[in-house]
Amino acid sequence: MLTVFRGARIYTMDEANTVLRNADLWVNNGKVAKVGIDTDIPSNAQIEFVDECVITPGLIDIHTHVGIWGEINERTNDACEYSTPFTPLMRAIDGINTEHFSFQMARRGGVTTVQTGTGSANPIGGVWTILKTGGSSLQEMIVTEKSGLKGALGENPKNVFGQSYHKTPYTRMAVAKLIRQGFQQASALSAAERADSLRNQTEFAPFIEVLEGKMPLHLHCHRADDIATAIRIAKEFNVKLCLEHCTEGHLMLEAIKESGANVTLGPFMLPATKYETRNLTPEAPKLFHEAGIPFAIMTDHPFIPIHYLVLCAAEAVKYGLDIVTALRSITSEAAKLAGIHDRVGSLESGKDADFVIWSHHPFDTRSNVLGTYINGVKHGDGSCASWK
């Protein structure tokens, strides 16, 4: 059925960053059919009048642990496999609970797509997944089943395994060695051995998929030297790198730009609970933008609750980032960096009808989500107590 949302201010977040006032959004069979002004609406269309409201694409958070981090206590936490530091075969889809309340929180904040998976205890933790935050089943929600191999540098793996469990890695050198080792061993395989590894899904299979460009390497890194190590490893094996957190990245912008790595920044609104995050600053997005480095902003849910993603982007605006770039960092740019921009991130004909109706501009502190739509289906009616 064709539904037309009439009279809103629409931020399409297309390449031209088009903003349309008193505009119409056509939605048909879960897809965006048309966006325009004074469109000729067919007589059989259902019209939803949204005068004075704002419509944006559904928000996208490409670094979360939604549905996999228990959030109640460690007994319900499925985000990290603590038995060994090297767990490349851990797959997010095998640990995601689609009934977890974090999905409701995401929809309440207008977040329609997330990348989720293992945490940062392990130097090599497992394979991440990108999915919608609403749907009748996990399979229906999945956008990209294998969206990257997740690893971690720095204090997290050192402290979890070296300090708590008294086994390797104790040092940053050992962390890097474990990450590098997987690629070295996978690279040494013959073509026949690679094919066999992929067919049987041995522990080298995720490394082979990264080496063959089928998915990127995501590395958690805060300190500048850890970021440099991540870049070094990616260059050694010629693999696509995503720098996660990149907290001290503003201290080495030229090196990051030269590397061509994708960057996801955040979370900002946290105290420096670790020594390696002491140089954290919400001014980082502005500095990256001025340097010409594309980035997405993330919450790292549950460390910043996911329904505050829009506030994380607004915080960057407060520290000098322009409004358009901030909104792109949680919509179209996030989609582009995650490789899903053919489906989501902007309101253009043929893309998924993932969008949010706001009472005010999303960066306005008075703004409320009046409706979050995923594949054209509405979640919530404007009352925070009614979200399902």
HUQUINOR-V261250 format. One record per pair of residues at least 12 apart in sequence whose C-alpha atoms are under 10 Angstrom apart, sorted by the first residue. I is the first residue (numbers start at 0). J is the second residue. Records with the same first field share a line. If there is no record, write none. Layout:
I=J ; J
This chain:
0=26 ; 27 ; 28 ; 29 ; 43 ; 44 ; 45
1=25 ; 26 ; 27 ; 28 ; 29 ; 30 ; 31 ; 32 ; 40 ; 41 ; 43 ; 44 ; 45 ; 46
2=24 ; 25 ; 26 ; 27 ; 28 ; 31 ; 32 ; 40 ; 41 ; 43 ; 44 ; 45 ; 46 ; 47 ; 375
3=22 ; 23 ; 24 ; 25 ; 26 ; 27 ; 32 ; 33 ; 34 ; 38 ; 40 ; 41 ; 44 ; 45 ; 46 ; 47 ; 48 ; 49
4=22 ; 23 ; 24 ; 25 ; 26 ; 34 ; 45 ; 46 ; 47 ; 48 ; 49 ; 50 ; 54 ; 356
5=21 ; 22 ; 23 ; 24 ; 25 ; 35 ; 36 ; 37 ; 38 ; 40 ; 46 ; 47 ; 48 ; 49 ; 50 ; 52
6=19 ; 20 ; 21 ; 22 ; 23 ; 24 ; 36 ; 37 ; 47 ; 48 ; 49 ; 50 ; 51 ; 52 ; 53 ; 54
7=19 ; 20 ; 21 ; 22 ; 23 ; 24 ; 36 ; 48 ; 49 ; 50 ; 51 ; 52 ; 53 ; 54 ; 55 ; 356 ; 357
8=20 ; 21 ; 22 ; 23 ; 24 ; 49 ; 50 ; 51 ; 52 ; 53 ; 54 ; 55 ; 356 ; 357 ; 359 ; 360
9=21 ; 22 ; 23 ; 24 ; 34 ; 35 ; 52 ; 53 ; 54 ; 55 ; 56 ; 346 ; 356
10=22 ; 53 ; 54 ; 55 ; 56 ; 323 ; 326 ; 345 ; 346 ; 360
11=24 ; 34 ; 54 ; 55 ; 56 ; 330 ; 331 ; 344 ; 345 ; 346 ; 347 ; 354
12=55 ; 56 ; 323 ; 324 ; 326 ; 327 ; 330 ; 331 ; 332 ; 344 ; 345 ; 346 ; 347
13=56 ; 327 ; 330 ; 331 ; 344 ; 345 ; 346 ; 347
14=331 ; 332 ; 345
16=323 ; 324 ; 326 ; 327 ; 331 ; 345
17=346
18=54 ; 55
19=34 ; 35 ; 36 ; 53 ; 54
20=35 ; 36 ; 50 ; 51 ; 52 ; 53
21=35 ; 36 ; 37 ; 49 ; 50 ; 51 ; 52 ; 53
22=34 ; 35 ; 36 ; 37 ; 38 ; 49 ; 50 ; 54
23=35 ; 36 ; 37 ; 38 ; 39 ; 40 ; 46 ; 47 ; 48 ; 49 ; 54
24=36 ; 38 ; 46 ; 47 ; 54 ; 346 ; 347 ; 348 ; 352 ; 354
25=38 ; 40 ; 44 ; 45 ; 46 ; 346 ; 348 ; 352
26=44 ; 45 ; 348 ; 349 ; 351 ; 352 ; 353 ; 374 ; 375 ; 376
27=44 ; 349 ; 351 ; 352 ; 374 ; 375
28=351 ; 352 ; 374 ; 375 ; 376
29=349 ; 350 ; 351 ; 352 ; 353 ; 372 ; 373 ; 374 ; 375 ; 376
30=342 ; 346 ; 347 ; 348 ; 349 ; 350 ; 351 ; 352 ; 353 ; 373 ; 374 ; 375
31=345 ; 346 ; 347 ; 348 ; 349 ; 350 ; 351 ; 352 ; 353 ; 354 ; 374 ; 375
32=346 ; 347 ; 348 ; 349 ; 350 ; 351 ; 352
33=346 ; 347 ; 348 ; 349
34=346 ; 347 ; 348
49=356 ; 357 ; 358 ; 369
50=358
51=357 ; 358 ; 359
52=356 ; 357 ; 358 ; 359 ; 360 ; 366 ; 369
53=355 ; 356 ; 357 ; 358 ; 359 ; 360 ; 361 ; 366 ; 368 ; 369
54=346 ; 354 ; 355 ; 356 ; 357 ; 358 ; 359 ; 360 ; 361 ; 368 ; 369 ; 370 ; 371
55=109 ; 326 ; 330 ; 344 ; 345 ; 346 ; 353 ; 354 ; 355 ; 356 ; 357 ; 360 ; 361 ; 371
56=109 ; 110 ; 111 ; 326 ; 327 ; 329 ; 330 ; 331 ; 343 ; 344 ; 345 ; 346 ; 347 ; 351 ; 352 ; 353 ; 354 ; 355 ; 356 ; 371 ; 372
57=106 ; 108 ; 109 ; 110 ; 111 ; 112 ; 131 ; 329 ; 330 ; 331 ; 343 ; 344 ; 345 ; 346 ; 351 ; 352 ; 353 ; 354 ; 355 ; 356 ; 371 ; 372 ; 373
58=105 ; 106 ; 108 ; 109 ; 110 ; 111 ; 112 ; 113 ; 306 ; 308 ; 309 ; 326 ; 327 ; 328 ; 329 ; 330 ; 331 ; 333 ; 334 ; 343 ; 344 ; 345 ; 353 ; 354 ; 355 ; 371
59=105 ; 109 ; 110 ; 111 ; 112 ; 113 ; 114 ; 129 ; 131 ; 132 ; 295 ; 296 ; 297 ; 308 ; 309 ; 327 ; 328 ; 329 ; 330 ; 331 ; 332 ; 333 ; 334 ; 337 ; 343 ; 344
60=105 ; 110 ; 111 ; 112 ; 113 ; 114 ; 115 ; 129 ; 263 ; 295 ; 296 ; 297 ; 298 ; 299 ; 300 ; 305 ; 308 ; 309 ; 328 ; 329 ; 330 ; 333 ; 334 ; 337
61=112 ; 113 ; 114 ; 115 ; 128 ; 129 ; 130 ; 243 ; 263 ; 264 ; 295 ; 296 ; 297 ; 298 ; 299 ; 329 ; 330 ; 333 ; 334 ; 336 ; 337
62=113 ; 114 ; 115 ; 116 ; 118 ; 127 ; 129 ; 217 ; 243 ; 244 ; 263 ; 264 ; 265 ; 266 ; 295 ; 296 ; 297 ; 298 ; 299 ; 300 ; 333
63=113 ; 114 ; 115 ; 116 ; 117 ; 118 ; 127 ; 129 ; 297 ; 298 ; 299 ; 300 ; 301 ; 302 ; 303 ; 304 ; 305
64=77 ; 78 ; 91 ; 95 ; 101 ; 113 ; 114 ; 115 ; 116 ; 117 ; 118 ; 127 ; 298 ; 299 ; 300 ; 301 ; 302 ; 305
65=78 ; 95 ; 96 ; 97 ; 99 ; 100 ; 101 ; 102 ; 104 ; 105 ; 113 ; 114 ; 115 ; 116 ; 132 ; 299 ; 300 ; 301 ; 304 ; 305
66=78 ; 91 ; 92 ; 94 ; 95 ; 96 ; 97 ; 98 ; 99 ; 100 ; 101 ; 102 ; 115 ; 116 ; 132 ; 300 ; 301
67=79 ; 91 ; 92 ; 93 ; 94 ; 95 ; 96 ; 97 ; 99 ; 101 ; 115 ; 116 ; 117 ; 118
68=94 ; 95 ; 96 ; 99 ; 101 ; 115 ; 116 ; 117 ; 118 ; 300 ; 301
69=95 ; 96 ; 99 ; 100 ; 101 ; 301
70=99 ; 100 ; 101 ; 300 ; 301 ; 302
76=94 ; 118
77=91 ; 93 ; 94 ; 95 ; 96 ; 116 ; 117 ; 118
78=91 ; 94 ; 95 ; 115 ; 116 ; 117 ; 118 ; 119 ; 120 ; 124 ; 125
79=116 ; 117 ; 118 ; 119 ; 120 ; 121 ; 124 ; 125
80=117 ; 118 ; 119 ; 120 ; 121 ; 124 ; 125
81=120 ; 121 ; 124 ; 156 ; 159 ; 160 ; 164
82=121 ; 160 ; 164
83=120 ; 121 ; 122 ; 123 ; 124 ; 160 ; 164 ; 166 ; 167
84=120 ; 121 ; 122 ; 123 ; 124 ; 150 ; 156 ; 157 ; 159 ; 160 ; 161 ; 166 ; 167 ; 168 ; 174 ; 177 ; 178
85=121 ; 122 ; 123 ; 124 ; 125 ; 150 ; 174 ; 177 ; 178 ; 181 ; 202
86=117 ; 121 ; 122 ; 123 ; 124 ; 125 ; 126 ; 149 ; 150 ; 202
87=121 ; 122 ; 123 ; 124 ; 125 ; 126 ; 148 ; 149 ; 150 ; 178 ; 181 ; 201 ; 202 ; 203 ; 204 ; 205 ; 206
88=123 ; 124 ; 125 ; 126 ; 148 ; 200 ; 201 ; 202 ; 203 ; 204 ; 205 ; 206
89=116 ; 117 ; 123 ; 124 ; 125 ; 126 ; 127 ; 148 ; 149 ; 202 ; 205
90=116 ; 117 ; 124 ; 125 ; 126 ; 127 ; 128 ; 144 ; 145 ; 148
91=114 ; 115 ; 116 ; 117 ; 125 ; 126 ; 127 ; 128 ; 129 ; 144 ; 145 ; 146
92=115 ; 116 ; 126 ; 127 ; 128 ; 129 ; 130 ; 137 ; 138 ; 141 ; 144 ; 145
93=116
94=116 ; 117
95=115 ; 116 ; 128 ; 137
96=137
97=132 ; 133 ; 134 ; 135 ; 136 ; 137 ; 140
98=133 ; 136 ; 137
100=387
101=132 ; 300 ; 301 ; 304 ; 305 ; 306
102=131 ; 132 ; 133 ; 305 ; 306 ; 387
103=132 ; 133 ; 305 ; 306 ; 378 ; 379 ; 386 ; 387
104=132 ; 304 ; 305 ; 306 ; 307 ; 383 ; 386 ; 387
105=131 ; 132 ; 133 ; 300 ; 304 ; 305 ; 306 ; 307 ; 308 ; 371
106=131 ; 132 ; 133 ; 305 ; 306 ; 355 ; 368 ; 370 ; 371 ; 372 ; 373 ; 377 ; 378 ; 379 ; 386 ; 387
107=305 ; 306 ; 307 ; 355 ; 367 ; 368 ; 369 ; 370 ; 371 ; 378 ; 379 ; 380 ; 381 ; 382 ; 383 ; 384 ; 385 ; 386 ; 387
108=304 ; 305 ; 306 ; 307 ; 308 ; 309 ; 310 ; 355 ; 361 ; 367 ; 368 ; 369 ; 370 ; 371 ; 383
109=132 ; 305 ; 306 ; 307 ; 308 ; 309 ; 353 ; 354 ; 355 ; 356 ; 357 ; 361 ; 367 ; 368 ; 369 ; 370 ; 371 ; 372 ; 373 ; 378
110=131 ; 132 ; 133 ; 305 ; 306 ; 307 ; 308 ; 309 ; 329 ; 330 ; 353 ; 354 ; 355 ; 371 ; 372 ; 373
111=130 ; 131 ; 132 ; 133 ; 330 ; 343 ; 344 ; 353 ; 354 ; 355 ; 371 ; 372 ; 373 ; 374
112=129 ; 130 ; 131 ; 132 ; 133 ; 140 ; 141 ; 142 ; 330 ; 333 ; 334 ; 339 ; 343 ; 344 ; 353 ; 373
113=128 ; 129 ; 130 ; 131 ; 132 ; 141 ; 142 ; 297 ; 305 ; 333 ; 334 ; 337
114=127 ; 128 ; 129 ; 130 ; 131 ; 132 ; 141 ; 142 ; 143 ; 144 ; 146 ; 147 ; 297 ; 299 ; 337
115=127 ; 128 ; 129 ; 130 ; 146 ; 299 ; 300
116=128 ; 129 ; 146 ; 147 ; 148 ; 149
117=148 ; 149 ; 150
118=149 ; 150 ; 151 ; 155 ; 219 ; 299
119=149 ; 150 ; 151 ; 152 ; 153 ; 154 ; 155 ; 156 ; 159 ; 218 ; 219 ; 220
120=150 ; 151 ; 152 ; 153 ; 154 ; 155 ; 156 ; 157 ; 158 ; 159 ; 160 ; 219
121=149 ; 150 ; 151 ; 152 ; 155 ; 156 ; 157 ; 159 ; 160 ; 168 ; 174 ; 177 ; 178
122=149 ; 150 ; 151 ; 152 ; 153 ; 155 ; 156 ; 157 ; 160 ; 168 ; 171 ; 173 ; 174 ; 175 ; 176 ; 177 ; 178 ; 179 ; 218 ; 219
123=148 ; 149 ; 150 ; 151 ; 152 ; 156 ; 174 ; 175 ; 177 ; 178 ; 179 ; 181 ; 216 ; 217 ; 218
124=148 ; 149 ; 150 ; 151 ; 178 ; 218
125=145 ; 147 ; 148 ; 149 ; 150 ; 202 ; 205 ; 217
126=144 ; 145 ; 146 ; 147 ; 148 ; 149 ; 150 ; 205 ; 214 ; 216 ; 217
127=143 ; 144 ; 145 ; 146 ; 147 ; 148 ; 149 ; 214 ; 217
128=141 ; 142 ; 143 ; 144 ; 145 ; 146 ; 147 ; 148
129=141 ; 142 ; 143 ; 144 ; 145 ; 146 ; 147 ; 337 ; 339
130=142 ; 143 ; 144 ; 146
131=143 ; 353 ; 373 ; 374
132=373
133=371 ; 372 ; 373 ; 374 ; 376 ; 377 ; 378 ; 387
134=373 ; 374 ; 376
140=373 ; 374
142=339 ; 342 ; 343
143=337 ; 338 ; 339
145=205 ; 208 ; 213 ; 214 ; 215
146=213 ; 214 ; 215 ; 216 ; 217 ; 337 ; 338 ; 339
147=205 ; 206 ; 208 ; 209 ; 213 ; 214 ; 215 ; 216 ; 217 ; 218 ; 239 ; 240 ; 241 ; 337
148=205 ; 206 ; 208 ; 209 ; 214 ; 215 ; 216 ; 217 ; 218 ; 240 ; 241
149=205 ; 215 ; 216 ; 217 ; 218 ; 219 ; 241 ; 243
150=174 ; 175 ; 177 ; 178 ; 216 ; 217 ; 218 ; 219 ; 220 ; 229 ; 243
151=174 ; 175 ; 178 ; 217 ; 218 ; 219 ; 220 ; 221 ; 225 ; 229 ; 242 ; 243
152=170 ; 171 ; 172 ; 173 ; 174 ; 175 ; 178 ; 218 ; 219 ; 220 ; 221 ; 222 ; 224 ; 225 ; 226 ; 228 ; 229
153=170 ; 171 ; 172 ; 174 ; 175 ; 219 ; 220 ; 221 ; 222 ; 224 ; 225 ; 226 ; 228 ; 275
154=169 ; 170 ; 171 ; 174 ; 220 ; 221 ; 222 ; 225 ; 273 ; 274 ; 275
155=174 ; 219 ; 220 ; 273
156=168 ; 169 ; 170 ; 171 ; 173 ; 174
157=169 ; 170 ; 171 ; 172 ; 173 ; 174
158=170
161=173
171=224 ; 225 ; 228
172=228
175=225 ; 228 ; 229 ; 232
176=232
178=206 ; 218 ; 229 ; 232
179=232 ; 233 ; 235 ; 236
181=202 ; 203 ; 204 ; 205 ; 206 ; 207
182=203 ; 205 ; 206 ; 207 ; 209 ; 210 ; 232 ; 233 ; 235 ; 236 ; 238
183=203 ; 206 ; 235 ; 236
184=203 ; 206 ; 207
185=202 ; 203 ; 204 ; 205 ; 206 ; 207 ; 208 ; 210
186=203 ; 206 ; 207 ; 210 ; 236
188=203 ; 207
193=207 ; 208
194=207
206=238
208=238
209=236 ; 237 ; 238 ; 239 ; 240
210=233 ; 236 ; 237 ; 238 ; 239
211=237 ; 238 ; 239
212=237 ; 238 ; 239
213=238 ; 239
214=238 ; 239 ; 240 ; 337 ; 338
215=233 ; 238 ; 239 ; 240 ; 241 ; 260 ; 261 ; 337
216=229 ; 233 ; 238 ; 239 ; 240 ; 241 ; 242 ; 260
217=229 ; 239 ; 240 ; 241 ; 242 ; 243 ; 260 ; 261 ; 262 ; 263
218=230 ; 233 ; 240 ; 241 ; 242 ; 243 ; 244 ; 245
219=241 ; 242 ; 243 ; 244 ; 245 ; 246 ; 263
220=242 ; 243 ; 244 ; 245 ; 246 ; 247 ; 248 ; 275 ; 276
221=242 ; 243 ; 244 ; 245 ; 246 ; 247 ; 248 ; 265 ; 273 ; 274 ; 275 ; 276 ; 277 ; 278 ; 279
222=244 ; 245 ; 246 ; 247 ; 248 ; 250 ; 274 ; 275 ; 276 ; 277 ; 278 ; 279
223=245 ; 246 ; 247 ; 248 ; 249 ; 250 ; 251 ; 275 ; 278
224=247 ; 248 ; 251
225=245 ; 247 ; 248 ; 275
226=242 ; 243 ; 244 ; 245 ; 246 ; 247 ; 248 ; 251 ; 254 ; 255
227=248 ; 251 ; 254 ; 255 ; 258
229=241 ; 242 ; 260
230=242 ; 254 ; 255 ; 257 ; 258 ; 259 ; 260
231=258
233=258 ; 260
234=258
238=260
239=258 ; 259 ; 260 ; 261
240=258 ; 259 ; 260 ; 261 ; 262
241=259 ; 260 ; 261 ; 262 ; 263 ; 336 ; 337
242=255 ; 260 ; 261 ; 262 ; 263 ; 264 ; 294
243=261 ; 262 ; 263 ; 264 ; 265 ; 295 ; 297 ; 299
244=262 ; 263 ; 264 ; 265 ; 266 ; 267 ; 276 ; 279 ; 296 ; 297 ; 298 ; 299
245=262 ; 263 ; 264 ; 265 ; 276 ; 279 ; 283
246=263 ; 264 ; 265 ; 266 ; 267 ; 275 ; 276 ; 277 ; 278 ; 279 ; 280 ; 281 ; 283
247=275 ; 276 ; 277 ; 278 ; 279 ; 280 ; 283
248=262 ; 264 ; 278 ; 279 ; 283 ; 286 ; 287
249=278 ; 279 ; 280 ; 282 ; 283 ; 284 ; 285 ; 286 ; 287 ; 290
250=278 ; 283 ; 286
252=286 ; 287 ; 289 ; 290 ; 291 ; 292
253=287 ; 290 ; 291 ; 292
255=287 ; 290 ; 292
256=287 ; 290 ; 291 ; 292 ; 293
257=292
259=292 ; 293
260=292 ; 293 ; 294 ; 336
261=292 ; 293 ; 294 ; 295 ; 333 ; 335 ; 336 ; 337
262=287 ; 292 ; 293 ; 294 ; 295 ; 296 ; 333 ; 336
263=284 ; 293 ; 294 ; 295 ; 296 ; 297 ; 298 ; 328 ; 333 ; 336
264=281 ; 283 ; 284 ; 287 ; 294 ; 295 ; 296 ; 297 ; 298 ; 299 ; 328
265=279 ; 280 ; 281 ; 283 ; 284 ; 295 ; 296 ; 297 ; 298 ; 299 ; 303 ; 311 ; 312
266=279 ; 280 ; 281 ; 296 ; 297 ; 298 ; 299 ; 300 ; 302 ; 303 ; 308 ; 311
267=279 ; 280 ; 281 ; 282 ; 283 ; 296 ; 297 ; 298 ; 299 ; 303 ; 311 ; 312 ; 314 ; 315
268=280 ; 281 ; 298 ; 302 ; 303 ; 310 ; 311 ; 314
269=302 ; 303
280=315 ; 318
281=311 ; 312 ; 313 ; 314 ; 315 ; 316 ; 317 ; 318 ; 319 ; 320
282=314 ; 315 ; 316 ; 317 ; 318 ; 319 ; 320
283=315 ; 318 ; 319 ; 320
284=296 ; 312 ; 314 ; 315 ; 316 ; 318 ; 319 ; 320 ; 321 ; 324 ; 325 ; 328
285=315 ; 316 ; 317 ; 318 ; 319 ; 320 ; 321 ; 324 ; 325
286=318 ; 319 ; 320
287=320
288=320 ; 321 ; 324 ; 325
289=320
293=324 ; 327 ; 328 ; 332 ; 333 ; 335 ; 336
294=324 ; 325 ; 327 ; 328 ; 329 ; 332 ; 333 ; 335 ; 336
295=312 ; 324 ; 325 ; 326 ; 327 ; 328 ; 329 ; 330 ; 331 ; 332 ; 333 ; 334 ; 335 ; 336 ; 337
296=308 ; 309 ; 311 ; 312 ; 315 ; 325 ; 326 ; 327 ; 328 ; 329 ; 330 ; 332 ; 333
297=309 ; 311 ; 312 ; 328 ; 329 ; 333
298=310 ; 311 ; 312
308=329
309=325 ; 326 ; 329 ; 361 ; 362 ; 363
310=361 ; 362 ; 363 ; 364
311=325 ; 329 ; 362
312=324 ; 325 ; 326 ; 327 ; 328 ; 329 ; 361 ; 362
313=325 ; 326 ; 361 ; 362 ; 363 ; 364
314=362
316=362
322=362
325=362
326=361 ; 362
327=344 ; 345
328=344
329=344
330=343 ; 344 ; 345
331=343 ; 344 ; 345 ; 346
332=344 ; 345
343=374
350=374
351=372 ; 373 ; 374 ; 375
352=372 ; 373 ; 374 ; 375 ; 376
353=371 ; 372 ; 373 ; 374 ; 375 ; 376 ; 377
354=370 ; 371 ; 372 ; 373 ; 374 ; 375 ; 376 ; 377
355=368 ; 369 ; 370 ; 371 ; 372 ; 373 ; 377 ; 378
356=368 ; 369 ; 370 ; 371 ; 372 ; 381
357=369 ; 370 ; 371 ; 381
358=370 ; 381
367=381 ; 382 ; 383
368=380 ; 381 ; 382 ; 383
369=381 ; 382 ; 383
370=382 ; 386
371=386
